[in-house]
Amino acid sequence: MHKLKINKSGTLQLPAEIYGPLGGQPLAIISASSEHLLLGRPEVEGAVLISGVLEEGAITDLLSYFNMFRKTGILTIELEGGLKALYFQQGEIVFATSTFPSEDLGEVLFSLGKIERDALQELRSLVNENTSLGKLLVERGVVAPKDLWLASRNQVEHIIYTLFSAHSGSFYFQSLQIEQERILRLSMKTQNIIMEGLRRLDERSLFMRKLISLDYFPLETGKDAADLTQVEARLLNLAQPGLQTARDLFRKIGLREFDGMRILFGLVEKRLIRMEETPTTEIEGVLGQILAAYNNLFKVIFTQALKISPQFSQEVAHSLRDLPQPYSFVLRDVELQSDGTLDGHRIVANLSGLEEGDKKKLLTDSLCEVAFTATMALRRDLDAEQARPLIARVQKLTTKIREMTGGNE
């Protein structure tokens, strides 16, 4: 939040990112008091009619208001890390967009197991202003039109439902006619969406008391199971080795996150599954040593960096998806975990079939590239005194690992 001060001559100095988009057009004072000032252009199409601060729980009142008064236009919500926009037509939500990477259509398809990471990255590189990702997916036969439509609806619903857990932010509403191609008929009316959003908020809180984190590893307990649904039985079977995170299991089965949480919670309640913070088996040999050393380093980096920059993990996670070959091959389908570490078992699985020497070299080079990416972010986000010891630690470990694997020969 920018803090501004009006000087004695009545001048208000705005940051460039704010006054730039406003251009040189005059602004009118719409509302003012000793506590606030609202400027705008009420005469133009798409004028901002309502704006304010989003507090915890306020999203329910906002959606109810626009629904009750049958508003048509776009509600933009600014949250830490990104923007969301809800499109209303006569008070009903007909579409939604988001700038959060995890709510991208491609990520939704990936989370549902409809596309692999390397194929998604390849198609993203072909997207331009005339060719959308959805069009490419259908034209190349990667995703069926029906699956694309279902994923688009899942994407819109996810964007909306995750708003109910927003604790702070800001919003503004523009009165605009909605283009027909933007309209996506949802299965529920706005009032029902509100009720479902509140229900999910309560249930998610209940689920997470048992699940702890979706980056934890579900492990079958061995207790006899009876009267399970097909989906429950499949999830239980996949959890038997205890080597995949909850998110990975949901993806393999093609479950939406909330549905997966509900099913997993039920299995934990029945004591058929327990949640483990780490995989049940350690990775042996030199590969295990390399992974353990780098993951310990990544934990330290993330602990320090997140204190200064809450977006640090998002930036590193995004960079993982954009790595060039051969790093993208080694790290394909590898997600950044909540503590900054990488799933070593997934990485080792990606390396299967290669010669042992090639495995060590590719693993070392790939983790070194991740460490280098994190180092660049450290230099930007931390002051020199904070960054220096962490960067030195990265350099020392990289040298040690290369010496251990013969990388300097």
ChimeraX attribute file (.defattr): number of C-alpha atoms within 10 A of each C-alpha:
attribute: neighborCount
match mode: 1-to-1
recipient: residues
	/A:1	4
	/A:2	5
	/A:3	5
	/A:4	10
	/A:5	10
	/A:6	9
	/A:7	9
	/A:8	7
	/A:9	6
	/A:10	8
	/A:11	9
	/A:12	11
	/A:13	11
	/A:14	13
	/A:15	10
	/A:16	9
	/A:17	8
	/A:18	9
	/A:19	11
	/A:20	10
	/A:21	8
	/A:22	12
	/A:23	8
	/A:24	8
	/A:25	6
	/A:26	9
	/A:27	12
	/A:28	11
	/A:29	11
	/A:30	12
	/A:31	10
	/A:32	10
	/A:33	7
	/A:34	5
	/A:35	5
	/A:36	7
	/A:37	10
	/A:38	14
	/A:39	13
	/A:40	16
	/A:41	16
	/A:42	14
	/A:43	9
	/A:44	8
	/A:45	11
	/A:46	15
	/A:47	15
	/A:48	20
	/A:49	13
	/A:50	12
	/A:51	15
	/A:52	12
	/A:53	13
	/A:54	19
	/A:55	12
	/A:56	13
	/A:57	15
	/A:58	16
	/A:59	20
	/A:60	17
	/A:61	11
	/A:62	14
	/A:63	20
	/A:64	16
	/A:65	13
	/A:66	21
	/A:67	20
	/A:68	14
	/A:69	10
	/A:70	14
	/A:71	20
	/A:72	21
	/A:73	22
	/A:74	23
	/A:75	24
	/A:76	20
	/A:77	22
	/A:78	17
	/A:79	17
	/A:80	13
	/A:81	11
	/A:82	11
	/A:83	16
	/A:84	19
	/A:85	20
	/A:86	21
	/A:87	26
	/A:88	26
	/A:89	19
	/A:90	15
	/A:91	21
	/A:92	24
	/A:93	29
	/A:94	20
	/A:95	25
	/A:96	24
	/A:97	19
	/A:98	20
	/A:99	13
	/A:100	15
	/A:101	16
	/A:102	15
	/A:103	18
	/A:104	17
	/A:105	21
	/A:106	26
	/A:107	19
	/A:108	23
	/A:109	24
	/A:110	20
	/A:111	25
	/A:112	21
	/A:113	18
	/A:114	21
	/A:115	17
	/A:116	16
	/A:117	21
	/A:118	16
	/A:119	12
	/A:120	19
	/A:121	15
	/A:122	11
	/A:123	17
	/A:124	15
	/A:125	10
	/A:126	11
	/A:127	14
	/A:128	9
	/A:129	5
	/A:130	6
	/A:131	10
	/A:132	13
	/A:133	17
	/A:134	18
	/A:135	15
	/A:136	16
	/A:137	20
	/A:138	15
	/A:139	12
	/A:140	10
	/A:141	10
	/A:142	17
	/A:143	19
	/A:144	14
	/A:145	15
	/A:146	10
	/A:147	14
	/A:148	21
	/A:149	14
	/A:150	13
	/A:151	23
	/A:152	21
	/A:153	19
	/A:154	19
	/A:155	23
	/A:156	23
	/A:157	18
	/A:158	18
	/A:159	23
	/A:160	22
	/A:161	18
	/A:162	13
	/A:163	18
	/A:164	19
	/A:165	17
	/A:166	16
	/A:167	14
	/A:168	14
	/A:169	16
	/A:170	15
	/A:171	19
	/A:172	18
	/A:173	23
	/A:174	19
	/A:175	17
	/A:176	17
	/A:177	15
	/A:178	16
	/A:179	8
	/A:180	8
	/A:181	7
	/A:182	12
	/A:183	15
	/A:184	16
	/A:185	12
	/A:186	16
	/A:187	10
	/A:188	13
	/A:189	14
	/A:190	20
	/A:191	17
	/A:192	11
	/A:193	20
	/A:194	20
	/A:195	12
	/A:196	14
	/A:197	21
	/A:198	17
	/A:199	13
	/A:200	18
	/A:201	16
	/A:202	12
	/A:203	14
	/A:204	17
	/A:205	12
	/A:206	13
	/A:207	21
	/A:208	14
	/A:209	10
	/A:210	15
	/A:211	24
	/A:212	13
	/A:213	18
	/A:214	21
	/A:215	22
	/A:216	22
	/A:217	26
	/A:218	33
	/A:219	25
	/A:220	21
	/A:221	16
	/A:222	11
	/A:223	10
	/A:224	7
	/A:225	12
	/A:226	7
	/A:227	7
	/A:228	11
	/A:229	10
	/A:230	9
	/A:231	14
	/A:232	15
	/A:233	15
	/A:234	14
	/A:235	23
	/A:236	23
	/A:237	12
	/A:238	18
	/A:239	23
	/A:240	15
	/A:241	15
	/A:242	22
	/A:243	24
	/A:244	23
	/A:245	25
	/A:246	24
	/A:247	21
	/A:248	21
	/A:249	23
	/A:250	24
	/A:251	20
	/A:252	16
	/A:253	16
	/A:254	17
	/A:255	18
	/A:256	18
	/A:257	17
	/A:258	15
	/A:259	11
	/A:260	22
	/A:261	21
	/A:262	16
	/A:263	18
	/A:264	26
	/A:265	21
	/A:266	16
	/A:267	21
	/A:268	19
	/A:269	14
	/A:270	12
	/A:271	15
	/A:272	19
	/A:273	24
	/A:274	21
	/A:275	24
	/A:276	18
	/A:277	13
	/A:278	16
	/A:279	20
	/A:280	14
	/A:281	10
	/A:282	13
	/A:283	16
	/A:284	8
	/A:285	8
	/A:286	15
	/A:287	20
	/A:288	14
	/A:289	14
	/A:290	22
	/A:291	22
	/A:292	17
	/A:293	14
	/A:294	22
	/A:295	20
	/A:296	13
	/A:297	18
	/A:298	20
	/A:299	17
	/A:300	16
	/A:301	23
	/A:302	20
	/A:303	12
	/A:304	15
	/A:305	22
	/A:306	14
	/A:307	10
	/A:308	13
	/A:309	15
	/A:310	13
	/A:311	14
	/A:312	19
	/A:313	19
	/A:314	15
	/A:315	14
	/A:316	17
	/A:317	18
	/A:318	15
	/A:319	13
	/A:320	21
	/A:321	19
	/A:322	14
	/A:323	18
	/A:324	9
	/A:325	10
	/A:326	12
	/A:327	21
	/A:328	18
	/A:329	17
	/A:330	22
	/A:331	28
	/A:332	17
	/A:333	19
	/A:334	20
	/A:335	20
	/A:336	17
	/A:337	17
	/A:338	14
	/A:339	16
	/A:340	21
	/A:341	20
	/A:342	21
	/A:343	21
	/A:344	21
	/A:345	18
	/A:346	17
	/A:347	19
	/A:348	17
	/A:349	11
	/A:350	17
	/A:351	19
	/A:352	11
	/A:353	9
	/A:354	11
	/A:355	9
	/A:356	12
	/A:357	11
	/A:358	12
	/A:359	19
	/A:360	22
	/A:361	16
	/A:362	17
	/A:363	22
	/A:364	21
	/A:365	19
	/A:366	20
	/A:367	21
	/A:368	21
	/A:369	15
	/A:370	19
	/A:371	23
	/A:372	16
	/A:373	16
	/A:374	22
	/A:375	20
	/A:376	11
	/A:377	17
	/A:378	24
	/A:379	15
	/A:380	11
	/A:381	17
	/A:382	16
	/A:383	11
	/A:384	12
	/A:385	8
	/A:386	14
	/A:387	19
	/A:388	14
	/A:389	11
	/A:390	19
	/A:391	19
	/A:392	12
	/A:393	14
	/A:394	20
	/A:395	15
	/A:396	11
	/A:397	17
	/A:398	22
	/A:399	14
	/A:400	13
	/A:401	22
	/A:402	18
	/A:403	12
	/A:404	13
	/A:405	16
	/A:406	12
	/A:407	15
	/A:408	9
	/A:409	6
